[in-house]
Structures are given as structure tokens and as C-alpha cells.
Amino acid sequence: MFDLAAFRDTAVYREAFTEGEAEGEKWGKREGEKKGKREGKLDAVPFLLELGASEEQIAVNLSLNVEEVRAAALAHSKKSSSRKPRSRRRQQPGE
């Protein structure tokens, strides 16, 4: 099982938290903090799935519901598939 405290030390969490703080200045500190924390949790879902955590484990430990975890995983997979570089045919010697 993963450790939430260790997750807070990741770059993903820190970046989302920083974004949340910036939003907090714009919309009010409390709302910005909530948004940053939530985005950080959702950004971590694909990483935690790759580590072998189940959707249910992630939901319980990050205080999300399973539907949110699935949606985050799906959004990541769509984003990843659109970024895949196109394969190029290598030029053969003499061409």
C-alpha cells in the first residue's frame, strides 16, 4: 500500500499545490487550497495505478470516490495516447 505522506513529497503534488495557492490569491485562499489539493490527488492517480494500487485503495487513501479515480485515469490515458510520437520509417542504406 502507498504512503500519502510520501506522495506529498512528489513534484506532482507540489506543483498542484502551488497552482492551488495561486488560485487562492485569485478566488480566496481556502478555495484555492482545496482546488490545488484536489488537482494534486487527481494528477497522482495514474502514477499510483502504475505502482499497483487499486482504484478502491486510491479512493480511500486520497479521500476521493472511485468514479473520480476512474475519470482521472481515463483522462490521463486519453492525454497520453494523443502525445505518442508518430513512428518514422528509417531510411534504408542506398535510398
HUKA-V112665 format. One record per residue. RES is the residue in three letters. SS is DSSP state (H for helix, E for strand, L for the rest). PHI is phi in whole degrees, 0 to 359 (999 if undefined). OMEGA is omega in radians with two decimals (none if undefined). Layout:
# HUKA-V112665
res/ss/phi/omega
RES/SS/PHI/OMEGA
RES/SS/PHI/OMEGA
This chain:
# HUKA-V112665
res/ss/phi/omega
MET/L/999/-3.09
PHE/L/273/-3.09
ASP/L/251/-3.10
LEU/H/297/3.12
ALA/H/297/3.11
ALA/H/293/3.11
PHE/H/298/-3.12
ARG/L/295/3.11
ASP/L/271/-3.10
THR/L/277/3.11
ALA/H/296/3.13
VAL/H/301/-3.13
TYR/H/296/-3.11
ARG/H/298/3.14
GLU/H/296/3.13
ALA/H/295/3.13
PHE/H/296/3.11
THR/H/298/3.09
GLU/H/298/3.12
GLY/H/296/3.10
GLU/H/296/3.11
ALA/H/297/3.08
GLU/H/296/3.14
GLY/H/299/3.10
GLU/H/294/-3.11
LYS/H/280/-3.00
TRP/H/250/-3.06
GLY/L/120/-3.00
LYS/H/303/-3.06
ARG/H/297/3.14
GLU/H/293/3.11
GLY/H/296/3.11
GLU/H/296/3.13
LYS/H/299/-3.12
LYS/H/296/3.14
GLY/H/297/3.12
LYS/H/296/-3.13
ARG/H/296/3.12
GLU/H/298/3.10
GLY/H/298/3.11
LYS/H/297/-3.12
LEU/H/294/3.10
ASP/H/294/-3.10
ALA/H/279/-3.04
VAL/H/306/-3.11
PRO/H/300/3.12
PHE/H/298/-3.12
LEU/H/292/3.06
LEU/H/295/3.10
GLU/H/297/3.11
LEU/L/284/3.08
GLY/L/105/3.10
ALA/L/287/3.11
SER/L/279/3.09
GLU/H/302/-3.13
GLU/H/294/3.12
GLN/H/298/-3.13
ILE/H/297/-3.12
ALA/H/301/-3.11
VAL/H/296/-3.04
ASN/H/286/3.13
LEU/H/256/-3.13
SER/L/56/3.05
LEU/L/242/3.00
ASN/L/261/-3.04
VAL/H/299/3.13
GLU/H/297/3.10
GLU/H/295/3.12
VAL/H/296/3.13
ARG/H/297/-3.14
ALA/H/297/3.12
ALA/H/295/3.12
ALA/H/295/3.14
LEU/H/294/3.12
ALA/H/299/3.12
HIS/H/294/-3.11
SER/H/294/3.08
LYS/H/292/3.13
LYS/H/295/-3.13
SER/H/293/-3.10
SER/H/290/3.12
SER/H/281/-3.13
ARG/H/265/-3.07
LYS/L/299/-3.14
PRO/L/290/3.10
ARG/L/284/3.13
SER/L/282/3.11
ARG/L/254/3.07
ARG/L/282/3.11
ARG/L/286/3.11
GLN/L/285/3.12
GLN/L/278/3.10
PRO/L/304/3.12
GLY/L/92/3.11
GLU/L/272/none
